[in-house]
C-alpha cells in the first residue's frame, strides 16, 4: 500500500478556467488532523454535475477546479482521534465534506440541508476559507464524520457512483416509501436514472422507465423495469394518465411539468433530482386538481448515505460503469453530453 507524507502534494486533474479542458496538475492536501482520514483514491466517478460546474452552468465557480464527488479508496492514515476507521479500511467520500454540525438539520442527520450551508467536496470554501478540491486526484483528506464505509460486498469501481447517483435516487424513493404496491416511474435512463430503476426494483415497487425514445428499452428491462415508454410519443401521456404514485425525474433539461403531473394518481408526487440550468414553467392547477406534490430532493445525509450503501451491498447493486484512464476525461465529458455512456464513467485513479 502506498503512503504519502503528513502534508503532501499529489497529482490531480483540474480545469484551470471556466469551460477549459481538464489538465494534469499537482494540488496540496492538508495534513491529517485529529479526526481526519487520508484516503488513497482508487476510483472517482464522473457526474453530470461536474460538467455543469466546470462550465459554470449553475453559477460562478472557483478555479482551478478539481471535480469529483463519487470517491472510493483505501484509508492510508488516520488522525489520533479517529475511531471509525483504521488503515486499510475501504472508504468513500460523497458530495459534501463538512457542515456546521450544530443546526437542527445537522443534528438530525440531514447535513445536506445545513442552515449555514454544507461544504461541497469541490468548488466550495472550507471553514478555513480554502477551496475544496475533489476526487479527480490520487489522495484526499476528509474528516471521519463525512467519510463513508464501503461494504465488502461492493466492488470499489461500481460503488463509486453510488456516492452521488445512488444516494440521489435512494433518498426520495425511501422518503416516499417506494415498495410493494407502489407504482414508480423514473424519468431518464442515464447515470442517475439507471440507479433509480435498480433501487426501486430492489425495494419491491412496480417500476416504469419514461425515456425520450425506446433506444434503451432492453437495458431498462434488464436493470429491473417492469415497463418502458417513450415520451416522444404523445399517446404515452394519455395512456398513463393517473397511473403513478411517484415519478422521479433525473433529467437536467426543462420538462413539460404539467404533462408529467398528469400521469400521477391523486396525492401522488413528482420528485425532481435533475437540475436544469434554465427555468421551468408550471400551471398550478396541475397540482391542485389531484392534491399532487412537486418536490425537490438533494442527495441525503451521511447516515442515510451509509444506509444506502448497506442496502446496495445487501441487494448486490452497483452502477453500470465504463472505467477510463485520466487522459480520457475530456473525451468522456463530450460523451456524457451526447448521452454516449451506459451509464457512468469511472476514472481509474492509478492513471492520474
C-alpha positions in Angstrom: 0.0 0.0 0.0 1.3 3.4 -0.9 1.6 6.2 1.6 2.1 9.9 1.5 3.8 12.3 3.8 1.8 14.1 6.6 1.3 17.0 4.2 1.5 16.2 0.6 1.4 17.5 -3.0 -0.5 15.0 -5.1 -1.4 14.6 -8.8 -4.8 15.7 -9.9 -6.8 16.8 -13.0 -8.2 20.3 -12.9 -9.9 22.8 -15.1 -7.7 25.9 -15.0 -10.5 28.3 -16.1 -14.3 28.0 -16.8 -15.0 25.7 -19.6 -11.4 24.8 -20.2 -10.3 21.2 -20.8 -9.1 19.4 -17.7 -5.3 19.0 -17.5 -2.9 17.2 -15.2 -1.6 19.3 -12.3 -0.5 19.0 -8.7 -2.5 20.1 -5.6 -1.8 20.3 -1.9 -3.7 18.1 0.5 -3.8 19.3 4.1 -2.0 17.3 6.9 -4.1 14.7 8.6 -5.7 16.3 11.6 -7.1 14.9 14.9 -10.2 13.4 13.3 -9.1 13.1 9.7 -8.5 10.2 7.5 -6.3 10.1 4.4 -7.7 8.1 1.6 -5.8 6.7 -1.4 -8.3 7.1 -4.1 -8.9 4.1 -6.3 -11.9 5.3 -8.4 -13.7 8.6 -9.0 -17.0 8.7 -10.9 -17.8 11.4 -13.4 -21.1 13.1 -12.6 -23.0 15.3 -15.0 -22.8 18.0 -12.3 -19.0 18.0 -12.7 -19.7 19.3 -16.3 -22.3 21.8 -15.1 -19.8 23.3 -12.6 -16.8 23.3 -14.8 -18.8 25.3 -17.4 -20.4 27.5 -14.7 -23.9 26.4 -15.7 -25.1 26.8 -12.1 -23.2 29.9 -11.3 -19.7 31.2 -10.8 -17.1 28.6 -9.9 -13.8 28.5 -8.1 -10.8 27.8 -10.3 -8.6 25.9 -10.8 -11.4 23.4 -10.1 -10.7 19.7 -9.4 -14.1 18.0 -9.8 -15.2 14.6 -8.4 -17.6 13.7 -5.6 -18.0 10.0 -6.2 -14.9 8.7 -4.5 -13.8 5.3 -3.3 -10.5 4.1 -2.0 -8.5 2.8 0.9 -7.6 4.5 4.2 -3.8 5.0 4.4 -3.5 7.2 7.5 -5.8 8.2 10.4 -5.6 11.0 13.0 -5.1 10.2 16.7 -8.8 10.9 17.4 -10.2 8.7 14.7 -12.4 5.9 16.0 -14.5 4.9 12.9 -11.7 3.9 10.5 -8.4 2.1 10.5 -5.6 2.0 8.0 -6.6 -0.5 5.2 -10.3 0.1 5.5 -12.4 0.7 2.3 -13.8 4.2 2.4 -15.8 6.6 0.3 -16.5 10.3 0.0 -19.6 11.8 -1.5 -20.9 15.2 -2.3 -20.0 17.0 1.0 -17.1 17.1 3.3 -18.3 19.2 6.2 -21.2 21.3 7.7 -21.8 23.4 10.7 -22.8 20.2 12.7 -24.8 22.4 15.1 -28.0 23.4 13.4 -31.2 21.3 13.7 -30.7 19.8 10.3 -27.2 18.7 11.0 -28.1 17.2 14.4 -31.0 15.3 12.7 -28.5 13.7 10.2 -29.5 15.9 7.3 -26.2 17.7 6.8 -27.1 18.4 3.2 -29.7 21.0 4.5 -27.3 22.7 6.9 -28.6 26.2 7.5 -25.1 27.6 7.2 -24.5 25.6 4.0 -22.9 22.2 3.8 -19.4 22.3 2.4 -19.2 20.6 -1.0 -16.4 18.2 -1.8 -15.2 20.6 -4.5 -16.0 24.1 -5.8 -16.5 25.4 -2.3 -14.6 27.0 0.5 -13.9 25.1 3.7 -14.1 26.5 7.2 -10.6 28.0 6.8 -11.6 29.7 3.6 -9.6 27.3 1.4 -11.0 25.9 -1.8 -12.1 22.3 -1.6 -10.7 20.0 -4.3 -12.4 16.8 -5.4 -11.8 13.3 -6.3 -10.0 13.6 -9.7 -6.8 13.1 -7.8 -4.8 10.3 -6.1 -5.5 11.2 -2.4 -7.9 13.1 -0.3 -8.1 14.1 3.4 -11.5 14.1 5.0 -13.0 14.3 8.5 -14.1 10.9 9.6 -17.6 12.3 10.2 -18.0 12.8 6.4 -16.3 9.6 5.4 -18.4 6.5 4.4 -17.7 2.8 4.9 -17.8 0.8 1.6 -19.2 -2.6 2.5 -17.1 -5.6 1.4 -19.8 -6.8 -0.9 -19.4 -3.7 -3.2 -16.5 -3.5 -5.6 -14.8 -0.1 -5.3 -15.3 0.7 -9.0 -19.0 0.1 -9.3 -19.5 1.6 -5.8 -18.0 5.0 -6.7 -21.2 6.4 -8.5 -23.3 5.3 -5.5 -21.8 8.2 -3.5 -23.8 10.7 -5.6 -26.1 8.8 -8.1 -27.0 6.1 -5.6 -28.0 8.4 -2.7 -29.6 10.9 -5.0 -32.2 8.3 -6.0 -32.3 6.3 -2.8 -33.3 9.3 -0.7 -36.6 10.2 -2.5 -37.5 6.6 -3.0 -37.1 5.8 0.7 -38.8 9.0 1.7 -41.9 8.3 -0.4 -41.8 4.6 0.7 -41.4 3.1 -2.7 -42.1 -0.6 -2.3 -44.6 -3.4 -2.9 -47.9 -2.0 -4.2 -46.4 1.3 -5.3 -46.1 2.3 -8.9 -42.9 4.3 -9.5 -41.8 5.9 -12.7 -38.2 7.0 -13.4 -37.7 9.8 -16.0 -34.5 9.3 -17.9 -32.3 6.2 -18.0 -28.8 7.8 -17.5 -26.3 7.9 -14.7 -28.9 8.8 -12.2 -31.9 7.0 -13.7 -30.4 3.6 -14.1 -29.7 3.6 -10.3 -33.2 4.7 -9.7 -34.5 1.7 -11.6 -32.2 -0.7 -9.7 -33.1 0.7 -6.3 -36.8 1.0 -6.8 -36.9 -2.6 -8.1 -35.0 -3.9 -5.1 -37.4 -2.1 -2.8 -40.2 -4.0 -4.4 -42.0 -1.3 -6.4 -43.5 -1.7 -9.9 -41.1 0.3 -12.0 -41.6 2.1 -15.2 -39.0 4.0 -17.2 -40.1 7.1 -19.1 -37.4 7.9 -21.7 -37.4 10.1 -24.7 -37.2 7.1 -27.0 -37.2 3.3 -26.8 -33.5 3.1 -27.6 -32.5 1.8 -24.2 -35.6 -0.3 -23.6 -33.7 -3.6 -23.4 -31.3 -2.1 -20.8 -34.2 -0.7 -18.8 -35.9 -4.1 -18.5 -32.6 -5.8 -17.7 -32.0 -3.4 -14.9 -35.3 -4.1 -13.3 -38.0 -2.0 -15.0 -41.4 -3.7 -15.5 -42.5 -1.2 -18.2 -40.8 1.2 -20.6 -42.4 4.0 -22.5 -41.2 6.7 -24.9 -42.1 10.3 -24.0 -41.6 11.4 -27.6 -44.9 9.6 -28.3 -47.8 11.9 -27.2 -50.0 8.8 -26.6 -47.7 7.9 -23.7 -49.1 10.7 -21.6 -52.7 9.8 -22.4 -52.2 6.1 -21.8 -50.5 6.6 -18.5 -52.7 9.4 -17.1 -53.4 9.0 -13.4 -51.1 5.9 -13.1 -48.2 6.6 -10.8 -47.8 7.1 -7.1 -44.4 8.5 -7.6 -42.4 9.9 -10.5 -38.7 10.7 -10.1 -37.2 13.0 -12.8 -33.5 12.6 -13.2 -33.1 14.7 -16.4 -31.2 18.0 -16.5 -33.3 19.7 -19.1 -36.7 21.6 -18.5 -39.7 19.2 -18.8 -43.3 20.0 -19.5 -44.2 19.5 -15.9 -48.0 19.7 -16.4 -47.8 16.7 -18.7 -45.8 14.6 -16.2 -48.1 15.7 -13.3 -51.0 14.4 -15.3 -49.5 10.9 -15.1 -49.7 10.9 -11.2 -52.6 9.4 -9.3 -54.4 11.5 -6.7 -52.0 12.6 -3.9 -49.0 11.4 -6.0 -45.7 13.2 -6.1 -43.3 14.3 -8.8 -39.8 14.5 -7.3 -37.1 16.3 -9.2 -33.5 15.4 -8.7 -32.2 16.7 -12.1 -31.1 20.3 -12.0 -31.8 22.1 -15.3 -29.8 25.3 -15.9 -33.0 27.0 -17.3 -36.3 27.8 -15.5 -39.3 25.6 -15.9 -43.0 26.6 -16.2 -45.9 25.2 -14.3 -49.7 25.6 -14.2 -50.6 25.3 -10.5 -53.9 23.7 -11.4 -51.9 20.6 -12.3 -51.1 20.3 -8.6 -54.4 21.5 -7.1 -56.7 19.2 -9.0 -55.4 15.9 -7.6 -53.7 17.1 -4.4 -50.4 16.3 -6.0 -46.9 17.4 -4.9 -43.9 18.7 -6.8 -40.8 18.1 -4.7 -37.1 18.7 -5.0 -34.6 16.3 -3.5 -30.9 16.8 -2.8 -28.7 13.7 -2.0 -29.0 12.6 1.6 -27.2 13.0 4.9 -24.2 10.9 5.9 -26.4 8.5 7.9 -28.7 7.9 5.0 -25.8 7.6 2.6 -24.4 4.8 4.7 -27.8 3.2 4.8 -27.9 3.3 1.0 -24.5 1.7 0.7 -25.5 -1.1 3.0 -28.8 -1.6 1.1 -26.9 -1.8 -2.2 -24.5 -4.3 -0.8 -27.3 -6.4 0.5 -29.0 -6.5 -2.8 -25.9 -6.7 -5.0 -26.5 -3.3 -6.6 -23.7 -1.3 -8.2 -23.6 1.2 -11.0 -23.2 0.1 -14.6 -19.8 1.7 -15.4 -17.2 2.2 -18.1 -13.7 2.6 -16.5 -11.4 5.1 -18.2 -7.9 6.4 -17.7 -7.5 10.0 -16.6 -6.3 11.0 -20.1 -9.8 10.2 -21.3 -11.7 12.6 -19.0 -12.2 15.4 -21.6 -13.5 12.9 -24.2 -15.7 11.3 -21.5 -17.3 14.8 -20.9 -18.3 15.1 -24.5 -19.7 11.6 -24.5 -21.8 12.4 -21.4 -23.2 15.4 -23.1 -24.2 13.3 -26.1 -25.6 10.5 -23.9 -23.0 8.1 -25.1 -22.3 6.2 -21.9 -24.0 3.3 -20.2 -24.2 4.5 -17.6 -21.4 6.1 -15.6 -17.8 6.8 -16.4 -15.4 6.0 -13.6 -11.8 7.2 -13.5 -9.1 4.7 -12.5 -7.2 7.0 -10.1 -4.0 5.0 -10.7 -3.7 6.6 -14.1 -3.7 10.1 -12.7 
